[in-house]
């Protein structure tokens, strides 16, 4: 393993060109927070570290965008524009550390993605280096580009198609008013029903998160956010916009919650209190680390209407595997993050946790959802891809990879459970630097 720390896009291009010419595998790595093992090298390779790509190169308020190098931390973008009343909307819980390039690779979300979208909805352009060292630009400061949506293809490609070195993101004006509701319920089913009822009423909160009793208690002990401790489930619902609209929506959401059996409703009365509500949620993962030697963070997405069923079945699985599970997740868009608690020092518990996690992901697919919402497939879910896609589906996806990376040198061992040679997928790679497709039939 060789680690390379380039400082310029041209240096990245030179490294990739050398590796391509010599058949050397490459794994790009930003902050390394990937929970799916997406930045984990699985074979002898050059590790391309992008930690030195840490500068914001342009802030353009007129076009409401920021140009940042791939290693810039997510939260740093919001900090850079806060004085002018702007912010960058996608906010993963790891936003203090995760890099914007990694966000593009995994199409990261966050607590406010329900209303403001995932990374793909907030990226306007990227600078991108191919495996052969070509530097290309996709998108820009404009809203839409002509031709194929290559920017959409690159976002979420998990480092399999090339290396992103620079990102242009959309920034938004901070809303006039933002207030958060803490709503406690006697059961997780009632809380899940409330999620569907609020969205069904035509209300799109800025954020809508759910935590169950283990997560509530762990977060409260860690952050002291003022969470109620006598409830089984807690919803954090943030409403933002003009003052009059927020006041009306607060009333409507409170009414819906009361109709569904809410036992406590608390409204933030200051910006500091609103931020404290979110501090508990954003620190839930490290808080869980205080109550269990180890935990396994899952990531699957389901239709919102299936929340009550899926939570009930996960409770049954918890008994089956004799492992506790704490639920804290993006309820509004159905992105689950069950935290399976275990002790790797106890024989069999690690294996049980992995089997428990796989069963949760299979359940997500069974009810009409997907294997990942924002953490990516990586190596973690690679062998479960067959649960969601047919062989034909997977082969077609691999053809896309072959068009960018014909020798499969980029981030090897990720996403695809079985990697075919490009020639086996209906294309012939000629070692004169050119790639030929079979002649198509004529009609």
N, C-alpha and C positions, 0 to 999 in steps of 0.2 A: 504494500500500500504506500503510495506517495501522495502527500498533501501539497497542493499548489494554491498559493494565495495571490491571485492577480489583483491589480489595482485599476486596470483600464479594460474597456471592452475589447480593444485590439489585442491585449494580452490573453483574454479569454479565447478570442478567435484563434490566436496562434497555438494555444494549448489544444483546443479541439481539433484543429487541422493536423497537428502532429499526431494526436491519438488516432484520428481517422486514418491517416496514412500508414500507421503502424499497427492497426488493429487492436488498440488499447481501449479498454472500457473506461467510462467516466461517470462519476456520480457527483452531481452538483449539490451543495449544501449551504443553506443560509444560517439561520439561528439554530436549526436542529431541534425544533420543538415538535416535529411531526409525530403524531400519536399513532400513525399507521405503519411506522417504520419506513416511510417513503425516502428518507435521506440516509438509510442504513446501508452501507456497502455489503453486498452478499457475495462478491467475487473480487479477485485481484483487480484493482482499478486505481485510476487517478482520482483522488478526492479534490474536487474543485470548490474551494471555500470562497464564499462571496462576502465575508465579513468586512472587507475593506471597501466594499461598495456602499458606503454609509452616509452619502451626502444628498441633501435635497438640492437639486440644481436649479430649480425655477419655481416660483410661486406666481401664478397668473390669476389675479382676482377678476380681471375683466372677462376672462373665459372660464372662470371658476374651476381651475384645475391646478394640480401640483405635479411637477416632474421630479421623481425620486429614484435614486439608484436602488438596485434590488435588495441591498442589505439594510436599508433604512427600516427601523422598527415601525410597526403599524401606528402606535400611539404618538410617535414623534411627528407624524404628519399633522394630526389634530393640534398638537402643541404648537407647531410652527405657524398655524393660521388662526389660533384662538384669539389673538389680540384684535383681529379684524372681524370677529364674530362668525368665523367659519369652522367647519370640522369635517373629518372624513368618516362616513357613516359606518361601514363594516367594522365591528368591534369584537373580535374573538376574545375569549377570556384571557388568552395569553398575549393580548395586544401590547403589553409593556415590553415584550421580548420578541415576539414573532416578527419576521421580516416581511416586507411587502412583496418581495419576489416569491417567498414561500406561500404567501396568501394567494398569489396568482397560480402557483403550481397546484395547490389543493382546492382552489375556489372556496376559500374560507368564508364563513358567515359571521355569526355573533348575535348578541341579544337583540339588536335592532334591525336584523335582516328581514324580519317579517314585513315591515313597512318600506324599508329603504333598499332592500335587495342584498344579494351576496356580492362577492368580489366581482364576478362577471358583469354585474349590473352597474358597477362603479368604476371600472377600468376603461379608459378611452384609448389607450395605446400602449405598446411595448416596444422596446428594442430587444431583439432576439438574435441569438447566434446559433447557426445550424451546426451539425456535427462535422461538416466539412470546413467550418471556419468562416462561413458567409455571414455578414452582419446585415440584418434586414429590419425594417420598421413596419409595424402593423398598427393601423389607426393613427390617432394624433389628438389634437385638441378639439376636433369636431365630433358631433354626436354619432354620425353613421358614415360608414365607408361603403363604396361600391364593391361589387364582386363577391367572392366567397367570404364567409365570416371566419377568416383565419384567426382573428383575435379571440373569438369564442372557442375555437378549437384549441388554441394554446392554453387558455385559462382552464385549469383543472387537468392538464395533461401530465402532471406529476413528474416532470423532468424527463419524460420519455421521447420528446420530440426536439428538444433543444434547450438552450440556457437563456433565460430572461435576465438581462443586465440593467434595464431601466424601465420604469413604469410611469405612465401618465394617468393620474386618477382624478375623478370628479370630486370636488368639495362642495359642501352645502352650507347655506346659512343656518345658524343655530335657530331653532324655533323660538317664537316669541314667548311661549309658555310651555313648560313640561312639568307634569305632576305624576307621581307614581302612587298606585294603590297596592297595599298589602292585604290580600284577601285570604282568610283562613277557612278551611273546610274540614268537616268531620271525617271525610273519606276521600281517597284519591279519585274514586269514580265521580264524585260530585264535582271535584275540581276539573277533571277532564271534560265533564259535560259542560261546564261553564265556558271552557275554551271554545268549544264548538258553537255554543249559543251566542257568544259575543261576536265571533266572526260571522255567524249566520245572520246576525242583526245588521250586518253591513258596516260594522266598526272595525277598523284596522289600527290597532294600537301601535305606538312606536316600538314597543317591546312587550312580550307576553311570555313570562318564564314560569316554570313550575318546579317545586321542590317537595319531596316527601319528608316524613318525620325524621328519619336518620340524617338526611341532608340539612334540614332546618336546624336541628340541635347542634350538629357539627359546625355549621356556618355561624350560628349565634355565639357559640362558645369561643370561636376564633376571632370574629369581627365585632360582636356586640352591636348588631344593627337594629336591635329592637324587634326581632321576629317573635311572633306568638309561639309558645312552646306547648300549648294544649291542643294543637290541631294535628291532623294526619297529613294534610297537604296545604301548600301555600302557593298562591298565584301572585306574581309581581306583574302588574299591568301598568305600563306607562302610556300616557296620552299626551300628545304634543300638538302645537299649532297655535292659532289665535286664542286669546284668553276666553272669549265667549264660546268658542267651539269646545275647548278643553273642559270648561265648566259643565257644558251640556253632556259631554261624553262621560265625564266622571259620574254624573248622576245616572246615566243610562246603564253603565257597567255595574254600578253599585246595585241598581234595581235588579238586573239580571242575576247577579251573584246571590242576592237575598232570596230570590225566587227559587234558586237551586240549593238553598240550605246553607249559605255561608254563615259562619258563627262569629266571624270578626272581620271588620273592614276598617282600615286605617289609611288616611290620605296624607301624603307628604305635605308639610306646611312651609318648607323652605328648601332651597337648592341643596343645602348641606344635608338635610334629612333625605331628600330624594337620592343623593349620591350614596348615602349610607345604606339605603335599601339595596342598591345595586352592588355595593361593596361586598355584601354577604354573598350574593349570587356569584359574582366574579371570582370570589376566593373560595368557592365551595370545593373545588378540587383539592387545593392544598389543605383545606380544613378536614377533609375526609382522611388525609394522611395522618392526622393526629389521633384517629380512632381505630386505625387498622394498620398492621405492619406493611401491607401491600394492598393495592387495588388496581383493577383493570378497567380502564375507561373505554366504553363502547361508543359507537356512533352509527346509528341507522335512522332512516326517516320513514314515516308512515303517514297515511291520510289522517287528518285530524280526527275524523269521525271514528277511527279505530283506537283512539287513545284508551278508553275505558277497558276494552277487550285486551289490548296488549299489556297494559299495566297489571290486569288481573292474572294473565297467563305468566307474566314474569314473576309474580308473587308465588305462583305454583312451582315455577322452575327453581326459585330460591329454596323452597322446601326440598325439592327433589335433589339438588346438589348440596344441600346443607351449608349454603353460603349466603351471607347477608348481601343485600343489594340496596344502594342508595340511589334515588332518582333525582336528577337535576338536569333540566333540559329546556330547549327552545320549544315550548308548548305550542306557540302560535303557528309555527310552520311544521310541526310534527317531527322535529329533529331530536331524537332521543339520545341521551348520554347516561345510560345506566352505569353505575360504578359498582363493580363486583368486588366485595371485600374478601381477602384471603390472607393466608400466611404461607409464604413460599418455603418456610422452614419446616412446615408440617407435611409429611409425605402425602402425595396425592392431591393437595389443594391447588397447586398451580395448574395441573392438568384439568382438574374439575372446573377451575375458573375459565380456562380456555374453552372447554366444552360448553359451559354455560353461555359464554359470549357468542359462540358459533350458533347455538340454538336461538338466541335472541335475534341474531341477524337473519337467520332462516325464517323466523316468525315475521320479521319486517317485510321480507319479500312475499311471504305467504298472504299477508293481508293487503298487498298491493303497493308496498313501499319499495325502498331501495337499500342497498348495503351500506351506503355512506351518504351523509349529508354535507360534511365539510372537512373531515379528517383525511379523506382519500382512501384508496384501496391499498396502495403500498404493498407490503408483504403480508400484513395482518389479514386482509380479506381476500387475498389473491386466490386461494384455493376454494373460496366460496363463490367465485364469479359464475361458475356453472349452475348455481342455484337460481341465478337471475337471467343469464344469457344462454342461448343455444350455441352449439359449436359454430354454426353459420354466423351468428352475431359476433362471436369473439374473433373469428377469422377476418371478418370485414373490418373490425377495429384494428386488427394487426396489420391489415393492408395500409391503413392510414399511417401507422408507425413506420412501415417499410418505405413509404414515400418520403419520409423525413430522415430515417435512420436505417438504411438498407442492411447494415451489418450488425444491427442490434447492439450497439456499443453504449448507448445512453441508459443509465440507471437500470442495469440488468437485474432480472429476477423479480421485477415489480409488476403488478396489475394482472398479467396474463398467467394462468395456471400452467399452460403449456405453450411454449414459444416455438413457432414454426419458422423455418428458414423462409426468406422472402420468395425464393424461387418456388417453394412448395405451395405458396399462396397465389400463384398465377402470374408471377413476374420474374424476369430473369435479370440478375445483376451481373453486368459485364465488367471485368476488372480493368477496364481502360478508363475508369472514372465516369462511365456513362451507364445509365440504367434503362433497359428496354422492356417494354410491355409486349405480350403476345399480340399478334395482329387480331383486331376485332372483326367479327363477321360482318359482311355487308348485306344490306337489305334493299 
